[in-house]
Amino acid sequence: MDSWDEIRTAFQVARAGTVSGAAETLGVHHATVIRHIDALEGRLGVKLFQRHARGYTATEAGTDLLRVAQATDEQFTQLAGRIKGLGEGVRGTLVVTSLAALGPILMPVLVGFQREYPEIRLQFLTGDRVLRLEYGEAHVAIRAGKQPSEPDNVVQSLVTQRMALVASDDYITHYGMPADEDDLKNHVFVSHVEEPHRAPFFRWLHDKVGPERMVLRATDMRVMTDAILKGAGIGFMSELELPLHPQVQRVMPSRDEWSAQLWLVTHVDLHRSVKVQTFLSYLKAHTTDWSG
């Protein structure tokens, strides 16, 4: 692409709004920026910018061109990240994303991995938004529920996450332990704001006791766990996390219908990189330490 330097210059002018701002970003003289813009407009036969006292504003034709330039620039950035990841070995940044609720059981694994490979710099990203591996937003994703089906991703089964319905010792002291499943309707619960929620255990609770028994709702499982531990109500906790909280008791035996499968997801471009493969092997080896 003979004109890529000129297109990239135009892209930076559009972002900065001034020739001087683009020149600073590109590390070139402002005369070079003006020359690139003039040459590109001459080649295309259209004006890409309106010049005014405050700087440059893209015309309609300029906006169309710059939209393509931005997409191309992002693709080059993503490609560079994937290529760099393939050649790094077990060093550099490793980005892992998962449900926030898995943080307590994943953190010992992450800490152990970083200590074994001290040149690794970890980023652990949580949240409701599913990060897009094809855009390089993460190297490894740990997801729950239905098997992910995005194209170009490598998906592996990790472990089944079984859920337990629990109450804290403080809750039991104040309200007693439910006598049986039918007695649940006489107790109060901690649950998710979204009703009915896509998680099978939250749907079960919604159907079993109804929304009027939910006295505290949240969007973050960590907040719900804190509320359960403080005695706000009965709620769900991963069986993987139960050993961390000796002050809670099971209210009833866990049911298979509450369970969700955990999946390891990587993008095909980075799946075979040394860094990712080393982490996957380490993580799989340490899931044997997880109960449930």
Salt bridges, closest charged atoms under 4 A:
ASP5 OD1 - ARG8 NH2 3.77
GLU6 OE1 - ARG43 NH1 2.41
ASP38 OD1 - ARG51 NH2 3.44
GLU41 OE1 - LYS47 NZ 3.63
GLU41 OE2 - ARG51 NH1 2.96
ASP64 OD1 - ARG67 NH1 3.27
GLU88 OE1 - LYS275 NZ 2.46
GLU119 OE1 - ARG91 NE 3.57
GLU134 OE2 - ARG132 NE 2.87
GLU137 OE1 - ARG129 NH1 3.36
GLU150 OE2 - ARG143 NH1 2.92
ASP170 OD1 - HIS174 ND1 3.67
GLU181 OE2 - LYS208 NZ 2.69
GLU181 OE1 - ARG255 NH1 2.99
ASP183 OD2 - HIS187 NE2 3.57
GLU195 OE1 - HIS206 NE2 3.61
GLU195 OE2 - ARG217 NH1 2.84
ASP207 OD1 - HIS206 ND1 3.40
ASP220 OD2 - ARG222 NH2 2.74
GLU239 OE1 - ARG162 NE 3.78
GLU239 OE2 - ARG250 NH1 2.94
GLU241 OE2 - HIS245 NE2 2.96
ASP256 OD1 - ARG162 NH1 2.75
GLU257 OE2 - ARG255 NH2 3.01
ASP269 OD2 - ARG82 NE 2.73
ASP269 OD2 - HIS267 ND1 3.67
